[in-house]
């Protein structure tokens, strides 16, 4: 109930902008909910109001907002940009608190490892990052968990579990999205993100994976600066991809940069079976002509050999427009129950694929495309 109240207070539960789109019989209830926000709560665009509500609700809601901010193809560019500040532009906690957390986690004074720990340069839902220098002159990023974040995550997950149970009970159409399993997936990923030692191990592993192909790299881990609540990596070179000035970087090959992002992800997932699973622009740095450095390895995805083959065949099937093969792969993988018709499923896939093949991404409505896939 706390989440519902906060969302209503920020006019983000049933935003006033959607009222004309609602069935006529629901509009009185929607207007009543909107009255709860008051004048202050109605200021700003929907994405801005939702972002403020998520900030108030804490790390779990912020994590959800970060996911929504990556889907401009579904929610629109303005909405995604308004939520984008949740990725790395949240209010930081004080530097003296960060120092105490570092010393407690590493069991040694800050000055024994770092020469000059600067103020926070980025702050996200679970942690914030500081720039520092090692004794040998290397610039490093020191990531420190927010004090008390574990308790706030636990409270947020309890609220999300209640919400998922209510959705399952009262919105039958949403059951196929498995809301409760979705929440548990978030819970497992957050458990991993709350132990910086595990993220350090993931960063080290992904650095090895990325080095095999060269489309992307990861900063080396400084193991002396790793503890349960602290992670130290060498400073990532380049310009953050959230910085609009990136487009004006001398010598930057934008097309090759975009190509490298796609190739890096596909190679990690399909060739090696381990991939950076939080690959939004807030976690990428670029330098000319098209070099990419990834950070934030709290979530690493893994695929077994069978899943990698199925996904590769499905992807190639769409590229080559072999809808019969795509359909057969779905049945072989068990993604579609065996009592259905392969031929009918192939026909349905053709209806999805043909309208978008050869079109620019800006001309494709991902929301409409996903809607078709869910119908199928």
C-alpha positions as CSV (number, residue, x, y, z in Angstrom):
1,X,0.0,0.0,0.0
2,X,2.9,2.3,0.6
3,X,4.0,2.1,-3.0
4,X,0.5,2.9,-4.2
5,X,0.3,5.9,-1.9
6,X,3.6,7.3,-3.0
7,X,2.8,6.8,-6.7
8,X,-0.6,8.5,-6.2
9,X,1.0,11.4,-4.4
10,X,3.2,12.0,-7.4
11,X,0.4,11.6,-9.9
12,X,2.2,8.5,-11.3
13,X,-0.3,5.8,-10.4
14,X,-2.9,6.8,-13.0
15,X,-1.3,9.9,-14.6
16,X,-3.7,12.6,-15.7
17,X,-2.3,12.4,-19.2
18,X,-3.8,8.9,-19.7
19,X,-7.3,9.8,-18.5
20,X,-8.7,10.4,-22.1
21,X,-7.4,6.9,-23.1
22,X,-9.3,5.1,-20.3
23,X,-12.8,3.6,-20.7
24,X,-15.4,6.1,-19.7
25,X,-16.6,4.1,-16.7
26,X,-13.1,4.2,-15.1
27,X,-12.5,7.9,-15.5
28,X,-14.2,9.0,-12.2
29,X,-12.0,6.6,-10.2
30,X,-8.9,7.9,-12.1
31,X,-9.8,11.5,-11.3
32,X,-10.3,10.6,-7.7
33,X,-6.8,9.0,-7.5
34,X,-5.3,12.0,-9.3
35,X,-6.8,14.3,-6.6
36,X,-4.6,12.7,-4.0
37,X,-1.5,14.2,-5.7
38,X,-2.2,17.8,-4.9
39,X,-0.8,20.7,-6.9
40,X,2.9,20.0,-6.1
41,X,2.6,16.3,-7.1
42,X,1.2,17.2,-10.5
43,X,4.2,19.3,-11.6
44,X,6.4,18.1,-14.5
45,X,6.0,15.5,-17.2
46,X,4.9,11.9,-16.4
47,X,8.4,10.5,-16.6
48,X,9.7,13.2,-14.2
49,X,6.9,12.5,-11.7
50,X,7.5,8.8,-11.9
51,X,11.2,9.3,-11.4
52,X,10.6,11.3,-8.2
53,X,8.2,8.7,-6.9
54,X,10.8,5.9,-7.5
55,X,13.5,8.0,-5.8
56,X,11.2,8.3,-2.8
57,X,10.5,4.5,-2.8
58,X,14.1,3.5,-2.8
59,X,16.6,1.1,-4.5
60,X,14.2,-1.6,-5.8
61,X,11.8,1.0,-7.4
62,X,14.8,2.9,-8.8
63,X,16.1,-0.4,-10.4
64,X,12.7,-0.8,-12.0
65,X,12.9,2.8,-13.3
66,X,16.3,2.2,-14.7
67,X,14.9,-0.7,-16.7
68,X,12.0,1.5,-18.0
69,X,14.5,4.2,-19.0
70,X,16.2,1.9,-21.4
71,X,13.0,1.2,-23.4
72,X,12.5,4.4,-25.4
73,X,11.3,2.2,-28.2
74,X,8.3,1.3,-26.1
75,X,7.6,4.3,-23.8
76,X,8.9,7.2,-26.0
77,X,12.2,9.1,-26.0
78,X,11.0,11.9,-23.7
79,X,9.7,9.5,-21.0
80,X,13.0,7.5,-21.2
81,X,15.1,10.6,-20.9
82,X,13.1,11.8,-17.9
83,X,13.8,8.5,-16.1
84,X,17.4,8.4,-17.3
85,X,18.7,10.4,-14.3
86,X,17.9,7.3,-12.2
87,X,20.9,5.5,-13.8
88,X,23.7,7.6,-12.3
89,X,22.4,11.0,-11.2
90,X,20.8,10.4,-7.8
91,X,21.8,12.5,-4.8
92,X,25.0,11.1,-3.2
93,X,25.6,10.4,0.4
94,X,28.3,12.4,2.2
95,X,32.0,11.8,1.5
96,X,32.9,11.2,5.2
97,X,30.3,8.4,5.3
98,X,31.8,6.8,2.2
99,X,35.2,6.9,3.8
100,X,33.9,5.1,6.9
101,X,32.2,2.5,4.8
102,X,35.4,1.9,2.8
103,X,37.6,1.5,6.0
104,X,35.0,-0.8,7.6
105,X,34.8,-3.0,4.6
106,X,38.6,-3.2,3.7
107,X,39.8,-3.2,7.3
108,X,42.4,-0.5,6.7
109,X,42.6,3.4,6.5
110,X,41.5,4.9,3.2
111,X,44.9,6.8,2.9
112,X,46.8,3.5,3.1
113,X,45.5,2.5,-0.3
114,X,44.2,5.7,-2.0
115,X,46.0,9.0,-2.6
116,X,43.2,11.5,-2.5
117,X,39.7,10.1,-2.5
118,X,37.5,12.6,-4.4
119,X,33.8,13.4,-4.0
120,X,31.2,11.2,-5.6
121,X,31.2,11.4,-9.4
122,X,28.1,9.3,-9.9
123,X,25.4,8.0,-7.6
124,X,22.9,5.3,-8.4
125,X,20.3,3.3,-6.5
126,X,22.6,0.9,-4.6
127,X,26.0,2.6,-4.6
128,X,28.0,5.6,-5.6
129,X,31.4,6.0,-7.3
130,X,34.4,8.1,-6.3
131,X,37.6,8.9,-8.2
132,X,40.9,8.2,-6.5
133,X,44.5,7.6,-7.2
134,X,46.7,4.6,-6.2
135,X,50.3,4.9,-5.0
136,X,51.6,3.9,-8.4
137,X,49.7,6.7,-10.1
138,X,46.8,4.7,-11.6
139,X,43.4,6.5,-11.5
140,X,40.7,4.2,-10.1
141,X,36.9,4.3,-9.5
142,X,35.9,3.3,-6.0
143,X,32.3,2.0,-5.8
144,X,30.7,2.1,-2.3
145,X,27.4,0.7,-1.3
146,X,24.9,3.1,0.3
147,X,24.6,2.7,4.1
148,X,21.5,0.7,5.1
149,X,20.7,-0.2,1.5
150,X,20.2,-3.9,2.3
151,X,17.2,-3.1,4.6
152,X,15.7,-0.8,2.0
153,X,16.1,-3.4,-0.7
154,X,14.4,-6.0,1.5
155,X,11.4,-3.7,2.2
156,X,11.1,-2.8,-1.5
157,X,11.1,-6.5,-2.5
158,X,8.3,-7.2,0.1
159,X,6.2,-4.5,-1.6
160,X,6.9,-5.8,-5.1
161,X,6.0,-9.3,-4.0
162,X,2.7,-8.0,-2.7
163,X,2.1,-6.1,-5.9
164,X,2.9,-9.2,-8.0
165,X,0.5,-11.3,-6.0
166,X,-2.2,-8.8,-6.5
167,X,-1.6,-8.6,-10.2
168,X,-1.7,-12.4,-10.5
169,X,-5.0,-12.4,-8.5
170,X,-6.8,-9.6,-10.2
171,X,-5.3,-9.2,-13.7
172,X,-5.6,-12.6,-15.3
173,X,-4.3,-11.3,-18.7
174,X,-0.9,-10.5,-17.0
175,X,-0.4,-14.0,-15.6
176,X,1.5,-15.1,-18.7
177,X,4.1,-12.4,-17.9
178,X,4.7,-14.3,-14.6
179,X,4.9,-11.3,-12.3
180,X,6.0,-13.2,-9.3
181,X,8.8,-14.9,-11.1
182,X,9.8,-11.5,-12.4
183,X,10.1,-10.2,-8.9
184,X,12.2,-13.2,-7.8
185,X,14.5,-12.6,-10.7
186,X,15.0,-9.0,-9.5
187,X,15.5,-10.3,-6.0
188,X,18.3,-12.7,-7.0
189,X,20.1,-10.1,-9.1
190,X,19.9,-7.6,-6.2
191,X,21.4,-10.2,-3.8
192,X,24.4,-10.5,-6.1
193,X,24.7,-6.7,-6.5
194,X,24.8,-6.2,-2.7
195,X,28.1,-8.1,-2.5
196,X,30.9,-6.1,-4.2
197,X,33.2,-9.2,-4.1
198,X,30.9,-11.0,-6.4
199,X,30.7,-8.0,-8.8
200,X,34.6,-7.9,-8.8
201,X,34.6,-11.5,-9.8
202,X,32.1,-10.9,-12.5
203,X,34.1,-7.9,-13.8
204,X,37.3,-10.0,-13.9
205,X,35.5,-12.8,-15.8
206,X,33.9,-10.4,-18.3
207,X,37.2,-8.7,-18.9
208,X,38.6,-12.0,-20.0
209,X,35.5,-12.7,-22.2
210,X,35.6,-9.3,-23.9
211,X,39.4,-9.5,-24.5
212,X,38.8,-12.6,-26.8
213,X,37.0,-10.5,-29.5
214,X,37.9,-6.9,-28.8
215,X,34.6,-5.2,-29.5
216,X,34.4,-4.0,-25.9
217,X,36.7,-4.0,-22.8
218,X,36.3,-3.9,-19.0
219,X,38.6,-2.0,-16.5
220,X,40.9,-4.3,-14.5
221,X,40.0,-5.0,-10.9
222,X,42.2,-3.7,-8.1
223,X,41.8,-6.6,-5.7
224,X,43.4,-4.8,-2.8
225,X,40.4,-2.4,-2.9
226,X,37.7,-5.0,-2.9
227,X,35.5,-5.9,0.1
228,X,31.9,-6.9,0.6
229,X,30.7,-3.2,0.4
230,X,33.5,-1.7,-1.7
231,X,34.7,-2.4,-5.3
232,X,37.8,-0.7,-6.9
233,X,38.4,-0.8,-10.7
234,X,40.9,1.1,-12.8
235,X,39.3,4.3,-14.2
236,X,37.3,3.7,-17.4
237,X,38.7,5.7,-20.3
238,X,36.5,7.7,-22.6
239,X,33.4,9.8,-22.5
240,X,30.2,8.5,-20.8
241,X,27.6,7.6,-23.5
242,X,25.1,9.6,-21.5
243,X,27.1,12.7,-22.3
244,X,25.6,14.6,-25.3
245,X,29.1,15.9,-26.0
246,X,30.1,12.4,-27.2
247,X,28.7,13.1,-30.7
248,X,31.2,15.9,-31.1
249,X,34.3,13.8,-30.0
250,X,37.0,14.3,-32.7
251,X,37.6,11.1,-34.8
252,X,34.5,9.3,-33.4
253,X,33.0,6.8,-35.9
254,X,29.4,6.7,-34.7
255,X,28.4,3.9,-37.1
256,X,31.3,1.7,-36.1
257,X,30.6,2.4,-32.4
258,X,26.9,1.3,-32.8
259,X,28.2,-1.8,-34.7
260,X,30.6,-2.6,-31.9
261,X,27.8,-2.4,-29.2
262,X,25.7,-4.9,-31.1
263,X,28.6,-7.2,-31.9
264,X,29.9,-7.1,-28.4
265,X,26.6,-8.2,-26.9
266,X,26.0,-11.0,-29.5
267,X,29.5,-12.4,-29.2
268,X,29.3,-12.4,-25.4
269,X,25.9,-14.1,-25.4
270,X,26.1,-16.5,-28.3
271,X,29.8,-17.3,-28.5
272,X,30.8,-17.3,-24.9
273,X,27.5,-17.7,-23.0
274,X,28.3,-15.0,-20.5
275,X,27.2,-11.4,-21.1
276,X,26.9,-8.0,-19.5
277,X,23.2,-8.0,-18.6
278,X,22.8,-4.3,-17.7
279,X,24.2,-2.8,-20.9
280,X,22.5,0.6,-20.9
281,X,24.3,3.8,-22.0
282,X,24.9,4.8,-18.3
283,X,27.3,1.8,-18.1
284,X,29.3,2.5,-21.3
285,X,32.2,4.8,-22.0
286,X,33.4,5.5,-25.6
287,X,36.6,6.9,-27.1
288,X,37.6,7.5,-30.7
289,X,37.4,6.0,-33.1
290,X,35.0,3.4,-31.7
291,X,36.4,1.9,-28.5
292,X,33.9,0.8,-25.8
293,X,34.5,0.3,-22.1
294,X,31.8,-1.3,-19.9
295,X,31.4,-0.8,-16.2
296,X,28.9,-2.1,-13.5
297,X,29.0,-5.9,-13.6
298,X,26.4,-6.5,-10.9
299,X,24.3,-8.5,-13.3
300,X,25.9,-11.1,-15.6
301,X,23.6,-13.2,-17.8
302,X,24.4,-16.8,-18.7
303,X,23.2,-19.1,-21.5
304,X,23.9,-22.8,-21.9
305,X,25.0,-24.3,-25.2
306,X,21.5,-25.4,-26.2
307,X,20.0,-22.0,-25.5
308,X,22.8,-20.2,-27.4
309,X,22.1,-22.4,-30.5
310,X,18.4,-21.9,-30.3
311,X,18.7,-18.1,-30.1
312,X,21.3,-18.0,-32.8
313,X,19.1,-20.0,-35.1
314,X,16.1,-17.8,-34.3
315,X,18.1,-14.6,-35.0
316,X,19.5,-16.0,-38.3
317,X,16.1,-17.2,-39.3
318,X,14.7,-13.7,-39.0
319,X,17.6,-12.3,-40.9
320,X,17.3,-14.8,-43.7
321,X,13.4,-14.8,-43.5
322,X,13.3,-18.5,-43.0
323,X,10.1,-18.6,-40.9
324,X,9.7,-22.3,-41.2
325,X,13.0,-22.8,-39.5
326,X,12.3,-20.3,-36.8
327,X,9.0,-22.1,-36.0
328,X,10.7,-25.5,-35.8
329,X,13.4,-24.1,-33.5
330,X,10.7,-22.8,-31.1
331,X,9.2,-26.3,-31.0
332,X,12.5,-28.0,-30.6
333,X,13.4,-25.7,-27.7
334,X,10.0,-26.3,-26.0
335,X,9.1,-22.6,-26.3
336,X,5.8,-23.6,-27.9
337,X,3.7,-26.5,-26.7
338,X,3.9,-29.5,-29.1
339,X,0.2,-29.8,-29.8
340,X,0.3,-26.6,-31.9
341,X,0.8,-26.5,-35.6
342,X,4.3,-25.7,-36.8
343,X,3.0,-24.4,-40.1
344,X,0.5,-22.1,-38.5
345,X,3.1,-20.7,-36.1
346,X,5.5,-20.1,-39.0
347,X,2.7,-18.2,-40.7
348,X,2.1,-16.0,-37.6
349,X,5.9,-15.3,-37.4
350,X,5.9,-14.2,-41.0
351,X,3.1,-11.7,-40.1
352,X,5.4,-10.3,-37.4
353,X,8.7,-10.3,-39.4
354,X,7.8,-9.1,-42.9
355,X,6.5,-5.7,-42.0
356,X,9.7,-4.7,-40.2
357,X,12.4,-6.3,-42.3
358,X,14.5,-3.6,-44.0
359,X,13.0,-0.7,-42.2
360,X,14.9,1.8,-40.0
361,X,14.5,1.2,-36.2
362,X,12.9,4.7,-35.9
363,X,10.0,3.4,-38.2
364,X,9.3,0.3,-36.1
365,X,7.0,0.5,-33.1
366,X,8.5,-2.0,-30.6
367,X,5.4,-1.7,-28.5
368,X,3.2,-2.8,-31.3
369,X,5.7,-5.6,-32.3
370,X,5.8,-6.9,-28.7
371,X,2.0,-6.8,-28.6
372,X,1.8,-9.0,-31.7
373,X,4.3,-11.5,-30.3
374,X,2.3,-11.8,-27.0
375,X,-0.9,-12.4,-29.0
376,X,0.9,-15.2,-30.9
